[in-house]
């Protein structure tokens, strides 16, 4: 028996590394192993980095380097004088899991090195001993190495450390879930599975709150309805303030550094209800109610976070969450008020009963350490969504404030965060007169900013560094259309900057006749080395009173001679209506032979040219069934809806599909933050418009 880590490594077959790996990889692996051996008891997780770099699991399996290193890693992980043993066990369980996943996927079986399974078999006795190691953290990390329910039951009977018993319980549930196969039954595990059920039932009856919640998780692995049946138990255990320390004391799981706290467990538990939405909502609202009764701030935050995830995935959650969020606007905790205000902002007009409470929060500086913006920011947004004029004073300045110093944003998708500037302002066209002065001033300021300039193509235009909100402000002005006409001077000034000229042209067209004086400036803003820009500028100049025939010839010829993938600006050609008749045959062929992006656009153009609803309407309706059948192609779906509303006709079959989609409880969006609700509102309004057609 080797007495030191170095001696243990000296006993291993170093001479096999180079033939197996090659000179340089073998040398790197040797350095990594020797470095750990020298560190000995002082080795840390960070010290294991070079070894992980050499042998960590390949994205699709296990490499020859892992096979060659296995005896060394096993020796280090099992030596009592090694300081990073838990980390080394994590490496072993990662390699084992990667091999199992690759074996399960027949196509990836070749990703496992040919010698891996035999090497693992030879070291199985030493690996098994890790399950009974004197150090609790090693025993915990080794649990994924247990082979069969019987081994885990043995550990359950022998284990005395509660920080290990809890993960053993979870592992028993996972093992029992996979024991229903014929192979498992043939191996005699049916009786062992029944023993797991008995263990779980006993813990449910007699365990501490943390262990009882763990027992629900264990049972859920092989009994999907268990969390629904044990809903009362879960709410009671998670909402008891006295039980909170027990979670952080016990809830360790392999491959996660440190214990989970009660709020972590709550989030994990919420996922048990993914197939039971009504129970999921009940779980959340009961926890929110309990937190309000006991003043449990951390519980309230965590429950609201789960409520938010429900809201952006099931519309039916809104009626239950709305009054609770409204009641929490006065909570003393900044994080609770933040979440409540954000939730109400997302709900829009439905939050109108709480407008006064939201108005009281307009200057609330409260923040959450993980999310962007203040309580006041979200309260102001909520009021704009409601249509309350109290949000309007200084609205533009407040939206701009974070961007003054080239503010860059960072947030996790799905978490609460500030809305985009255009999402706040674009719906406020009715208040354009009040909001425009601030937007115009900021556009002038951005246009006059100095700097070294930027590379903007052969046109050479582009003054200064620009401003992060210039394009968003232009999108807002485009959405406001003629109401944005007072900003004409500021928009025209941006035509000289190729970074913004394309968007500025669209704004001028949206302004309509009020922008006619800008037609000469539009013609001058063409970016010479971008052919598509020529077409766009010619179209815009005509829309502002310029040469109709010249624009039609340029765009029509581009469609006639266009190549894949876009085949020219067919979307612009349709604006010329019957005057584009000479190009109708080409547009028809593009509609018949184009791809899924081109066909609907050509269909709209053909209808605009011919005035005939068919075959354009039929082609557009092809974009409806996928969403009705569960697909998430919402962009093409919305484009088709808007086009059908313009054409003014829809088939009986399409109406039935749209009624099906309208009945979905899920938001019609791929987003899982507030944008899910905004996009859902937009698409459902378009559905209603089409269904209202005669």
N, C-alpha and C positions, 0 to 999 in steps of 0.2 A: 504494500500500500504506500503510495507516494505521500510524503509528509508536507510538501509545499506545492503551490500551484505550478511553479516551474518544473518540479520533478514530475508532476502528473503529466505535463505536456511532453517532457523528454521521453516518456515511455511510449509515446504514440508514433505512428509511421510517417514521419516527416518526409522520408524519401519518396513517398508516393505522390506528393503534391505536384512536383514539377512535371512528371510524365502525364498527370491527369489534366493539368491546367495550362502548362506552358511556363516559361521562365519568369516573365514579368508578373502575370497574375499570381503565380505561386509565391513570388517574393513579396508582393503586397499583402497577401493573406498571412504569410509568415510574420511580417512586421506587425500586423494588427494583433495577431495572437500573442506574440512575445511582449508587445506593449501592455496588453491586459495582464499577462502573467507578472510582469514587473510591478504593476500597480497593486496587484494582490487585493488585500482587504480594503485598500483605499480607492479601488476602481469605482467609477460612477457610470451612470447611464451615458453621459457624454463621452466617456472614454470608449464606449462600445461602438461609437459612430463608424470608425474605419472598418471594423469587422462587419457591420451591417452593410456598408458600401460594397464589401467583397461578396457577401453571400445572401443578402436579403432576397426574398422571393421575387422572381421574375413576374411581370404583370400577368403572365399566362401559366406559370408553373414553377419548377425548381431546376436550377442550373447544376452543371457539373461541379462548379465551385462549392455549392452547398453540400453536395455529396462528399466531396473531398474534405470539407471542413467539419462535417458532422461529428466525428469522434472527438475533435478538439473542443467543439462547443459543448458537447455533452460533458466532457471532463471538467471544463471550467464551470458550467452551470451546477455541477454536482459537488464541487469542492467546497468544504466548509470555510476555507480562508479566502474565498473570492468575494469581492465587495459588490459586484453588480449582478448577482445571480438571478434576481427576478427579471432583469432586463434580458439576460441570456436565455432564460426560459421563454420569455416572450418571443425571442427569435426562433426558438425551436417550435413553439406552437404555431407561429406564422408560417414556417416552412411546411409543417405537417398539414396545416389547413390549405395552403396553396396546392400541395400535391393532391389532396383529396378533391378539391374543386376541379383541378385539371383532369383527374381520373373520371370524375362524374360527367364531364363534358367530353364526349368521345372525340370530338374534333380537336381537342386540346391535349389529349393523352400524351402525344409526342413531346409536349412541353416539359414533361417530367424526365429528368435525366435517367438513363437506363439503369444506373446502379443505385438509385435512391432507395427504392423499396427494400432491397436486400440490406443496405447499410442501416436503414431504420430498424429492420427486424433484428439485426445483430445487437443493436443498442437498446432494444426495448426493455430489458430488465433494469438497466440503469435509469432509463427514463421513468419507469414505473416507480422507482424509489423516490423520485422527486415528489410524488403525491403524499409521502409520509415524512417529508423533510422536517427537521426541527424548526425551521423558520416559517412562520405563517405566511409571509408574502410569497415565498417560493411555492408553498402548497397551493395557494390561491391561483398563482399564474400557471401552475401545472395542470389544473383541472381539465383543460381541453385535451390533455394527453391521455385521459382515462378512456379505456377501451371497454365499453359495455356498461349497462346499468348496474351489473353486479359489483363492479369496482367502485362505482360512485356510492352505492348503498353501503359498501364496506367503509368508505370514507365517512359517510354520514354517521354510522354507528361509532366510529373511532374518534371523530373530530370533537374537540372540546372548545376550540377557539370560536366564539360567535362570529368573528369577522371572516372566518372561513366557512362556517356552517351555512351562512346565507348564500354565498355563491355556489356551494355544493347543492343546496336546495334548488337554485335556478338551473344548475347543470342537470339535475335529475329530471326536471320538467322537460328540458330540451331533449335529453336522451329518450325519455318516454315517448315524446312526439315522433321519434324516428323508429320506434320499436314495432310499429304495426305492419311492417313488411313481412313477406313470407320468410325472408332470410332471418330476420330477427326471431320470428316464431320458431323457425327450425333450430335456432341456437338456444332455445329454451328460455327466452327472455320474457315470455308472456307472464309467468309467475312474478318475475322481478318487476315488471311494469305494474302489476297489481300492488306490489309492496310500495312503489313510488306513490300511488294513489293514497295508500294508507298513511304514508309519511306526510304528504301534503295536507290531508284531512286533519291529522293530529296537530300540525302547526297552525292551521286555520282556527282550530278550537282553543289552543293553549298558548300560542306564541305571543311575543311582544308585538306592538303595532307594526314595527318595521318588518319583523319576520312574517306577520300575517299578510302584509302587502306583498312580500316576496313569494309567499305561498300562492297568492292569486296569480302572480306572474308565472310561477311554475306550472300551475294547473292550466293556465291559458295556453301554454305551449301545446297541450294535447286535448284541451277542451275549450273550444273557441268561445262558448257562451259563458264560461266561468266568470269573467269580469262583470257581465251584466247581472248575473245572479248575486254576485258579491259587491254590488255597487254600494250598498249601505256600509259595509265593512270598510271599503276603500275610502269613502268620504269621511267616515268617523276617524279612521287611523291617520289620514293625511291632514285633517283639520284640527286635531287635538294639539294645542300649543305645547303641552307637556311632553308630547311624543316626539317633537321635532329633533331634539338632540340624539335620540335613538337611531335615527336614520343615518346621520353622519358618522355615528359610532360603529355601525355595522355594515353599511351598504357598500361593500367593495365588490368589484367585478374584474375578472381577468382583462389584461391589456388596457386598463384605464388607471392612470396614476392618481392615487388618492381616492378617498371615499366620495360617493355621491351624497349630496345633501337632500333634504326633504323636497325642495323645489325641483331638483334634478329628477328625483323619483316620480314626482307628480307628472312631469312632462313625459317621462318614459311610460308611465301608467296610462296617460291619455291615449297613447298609440294603441293600447289594447282594444280600444273601442272603434277602430277604423271601419269595421264592418257593422257597427251598431250606432248609427248617427244620433238617434234619439237618446240613447243611453249616454253617448259622449256629451251631448248638450246638457243633460241632467247632471252629469258628473261635474261639469264646469260651473254651472250656475249654482249648484249646491255648495261648492267650495267658495265661490264668491260671496254667497250669502253668509256662510260660516265665518269667513274672514271679516266681513263687516261687523258681525255680532261680537267677535272677540278682539277686534282691532289688530288682527294679524296681517301686518303690511306685506311681509314676504309672501305669504300664502296668497294674498289678494293679487299681487303682481303676477305671480306664476299662473294663477287661474285665469286672469285676464289675457295673458299671453296665449294660453290654450284656447280661450274663447275667440281671440283674434284669428287663430288658425282655422277654427270652425267657420267663422264668418266669411272668410275668403274662399271657403270650399263648399259651403252649403247655405243657400240664401235663407232657408227656413230658420237659421239660428238668430236672425235679426230681431224678431219680436221679443225673444227672451233676453237678449244681451242689451238691447236699447235702454230699457228703464234702469238696468243695473249700472250701465255706464253713466247715465244721467245722474243717478244718485251719488256716484263717486266723484263727481266734479268738485265737490267740496271737501274731499278727503285731505287730511293734513299731509299726506306723503306726496312728494313731487312725482315719483314714479307712477303712482296710482293715478293721479290727475292726468299725467301725460298720456297714459294708455287710454283712459276714459275719453279724453278730448280727441285723440286720434281716431278712436273707434267711431265716435259720433260724427267726425268730419267725413269719414268714409261713407257713413250711412246717408249723408246728404239731407234732403228735405225731410226725411223721417225724423231727424233730430230737432225739428222746429220747436217742439214743446220745451226744449232746454236752451232756447236762444238767450234768454236773460242770464242764465248761469254761465253760458259761454262768453257772453259779453263782459261779465265780471272778471273773466280770466284773460282778457286781451293783453294786459301788461304783466301777466304772471311769468316770472323768469325761471320757474322750476324746470329742471331737466332730469333726464335719466342718463346714467353713466354709459349705457350701451347704445343709445339711440340719438339721432341728430335732431336738432331743433329744441324749442322750449314749449312749455304748456301753452303759452300765449300764441306761439306760431300756429299750433294745431287748432286752438280755439278760433283764431282769426279765419283759418281755412274753413273750419266748420261753418262759420257764419256766412262765408261766401257761398258755400254749397247750399245753405238754407235760403239764401237770397236776402240776407239781412244787411241793410246799408251801414250798420255800425262797424262792419269789417272794412269799409272802403277807405277811410282816412289813413294815410300813410301806408296803404297796402303795398303799393309798388316799391316804396322805399324799404319796407320790411323784407319783402321778397329778395330785393337786391343786396341787402346788407351783408349776408354771409359771403357774397361773391366779390366784395370790394378788393380783396387782396388775392385774386386768382384762386378763390376757394375751390378745392377739389373735394368731391364727396366720397364717402365710404360707408357702405351699409350692407347688411346681409339680406339677400333676397328672402322675402317672406316676413322680415321684421318690420315694425313700424318705422317710417322715415318720412321726411318732408316730401311733399308732392313736387312735381316739376312746375316751374313757373308758368308754363303755358297751360298746364292742367288747371291752375287756379284762375288765370286771367281770361283764357279763351271763352269760357261761358259767360263772361260779364260784359258782353257787347252793349247791353242796355245802359251800362254805366261808363261807356267809353269816354264821354265828355269829361267826366270827373277824373278818370285815370290817365288819359292821354298826356296831360302836361308832364307828369313825372316820367313816363316812358320816353317822350320826346327829349327831355333833358338828358336822360341817361344814354340815349342813342347819340346825342350830340357829344356827350362827354367821351363815349367810347370811340367815336370817329376822330376826335382830336387828340387821343392819347399818343404819346410819342413812343419811341422804341426803335429797335434795329430792323423792324419789318420782318417779313416772312417770305418764303419761296412760294409764289402763287402762280407759276407757269410763265409762258413766254410773253403774256401781256405785260408783265412787269409791275402790275398794280398791286397795291396792298400797303396801307400806311399804318405803321405801328403794330403793336402786338394784338390789337383787337380786345374785345371784352367777352367774358364767358356767357353773358346773357344777350348778346346781340342777336344771335339766331333765334333763341327762344322768344325774344320780343317781336321779331319779324313774324314768327309763326302766330303769335297773338294778333298782330295787326292783320294778317291774312284772314284769320278766322273772323275778325270784326268787319272785314269788307269795307263798304262805303262809309261806315261809321269811323273808320280809321283815317279818313281823308285829311284831317288837319295835320297828320304826320307826314304829308307828302314831301316837304323839304328834307326831312331827316332820312327818309327812305331813298330819295333820289341821290343824296350824298353818298350812299353806300354802293351805288352802281359802279363807282370807280374802284371798288375793292373786290377782286375776283373771289375772295373768300365768302362774300356776302351777296354778290350781284345776282346770282341765280335765285336766291330766296327773296331778294328785294324786288326782282321782276315779278314774281308771283304775287307779292303784296300789291304792287301797282295794278296788276290785272284785277285783283279782287276789289280794289277801290272803285273800279269802273270809270265812268266818264269824268269823274272829278280828277283823275290822274292823266287825262289826255295830254296835258301840256308836257308830260314826261316822255312822250314817244320818241323825240330825237335823242334824248339821253339814253333811253333803252337801246336804241339801235347802235349807239356808240359803245355799249358795254360788252359786246361780243368778245368772248375769249377765243382768240384766233386758232389755237391748237386743240380745240375741243369741238368736233363737228356737231355733236348733239346740242351744244350750247347755241350754235347758229340757228338750229331749227326752233329752239325754245324762244330765242330772242325775236326771230321773225314772227312767230305766232303771237308773242306778247305785243310787239309793235303794232300788228294788225288789230289786236283787241283794243288797243288804245287809240285807234283811228288811223293807223298807218296803211301801207299798201297791201290790200287784200289779195290781189292777184299774184303778186310776187311771193307772198308768204305761202299761198296755196301751191304754187309751182314748186317752190323749194321743198316743202314738206311732202307733197305728193310724190315728187321724184325720189325723195329719200325712202318713202314706203315702197315704191316700185323696185328700187335697186337694193333695198336693205337686206342684210345678211343675218344669219343666226347670231345671237339668240333672240334679238329684239325685232329684227326686220324693219327698222325705221320707226319714226314717231307716229305709229298708227293711232295712239291715244289723242294726239293733237289734231290729226286729220279729221276726226269726227266732228270737231267744233265748227268746221266749215259747212256742215249740213249738205243740202242738195248740190251746192257748188262743187263738191268733191266727187260728183257722180262719175267722172272719167276714171276714178281710181277704185270704184266699187268692186269690180271683179277681183282685183288684187286683195282688197280687204276681205272679201268673201273667202278666197283661198286660204288666207292666213287664219281666218276663223275656223275653217274646216280642217286644216292641216297643222295648225300651230300647237304649241305645248300648253300645259295647264295655265301658265301665266299669260300667254298671248291670246288664247282663244276668247276668253271673256272680254278682253279689251278690244279685240277686233269686232266682237259681237256688238258692243256698244257703238263703235264707230259705224258699223254697217247700218244699224238702226237709225243713227243720226243722219246718214246720207240718204237712205231710202225712205225713211218714215214708216217702214213696215215692221211690226213687232216680231214677226217670224222671218227667219229661224233664230233671230238673236235671243229671244226670250227663252227658247228651249235650251240653247247653249248655256245661257247664264244659270238656268235652273239645275244644270249638272253639278253646280257647286253646293247645292243644298243637301242632298242625301248623305254625304260623308259625315257632316256634323250631326245630323239626325240619328246616325248610326253609331255615334260615339267618338268620331274623329275630332281633332282640335284645329282644323284648318279655318280658323275664324277670320283671317284676313281676306281670303277669297270669298268666304261666306258673306262677309259684310259688303264687299265690293259688288257681289251679285245682287244683294238686297237693294243697295242704293241704285243700281242700274235698273232693276225691275221696277222700282218706284218711279224712275224717270220715264220708262217705257209705258208704264200704266197698265200692265196686264200680268196676270199670274195664273198658272193652271190650277185645276182642282187638286192634282197630285201634290203640287208644290205647297198649296195651302195646308194640306194634311201634314206634310213634313214640318212646316213652320209651327203648326200647333203643337206637334210633338216636341220640338226644340223649346218652345216657349214654356212647356211644362216641366223642363228639367229643373231640378233643385240646385244643381251646381252652377256657379257663375260661368257664363260663356266667355272664357278667357283662359289663356295659358299662364297668366301671372298668378302669383300667390301672395300678393300684397294688396295695397289699396287700389292698384291699377286693375285688379280683377273686377272690382265693383264698378269702376269707371267704364271699363270696356264692356262689361255686362249690360250696364245701363244703355250704352250707345247701341249695342247690337239688338237689344230687346226693343228699343224705340224704333229701329229700322224694321224689325219684324212686324211690329204693330202697324207701321206705315204701309207695308206691303199687304198685310191682311185687310187693311181698310180699303184697298182698291176695289172698284166695282166689279 
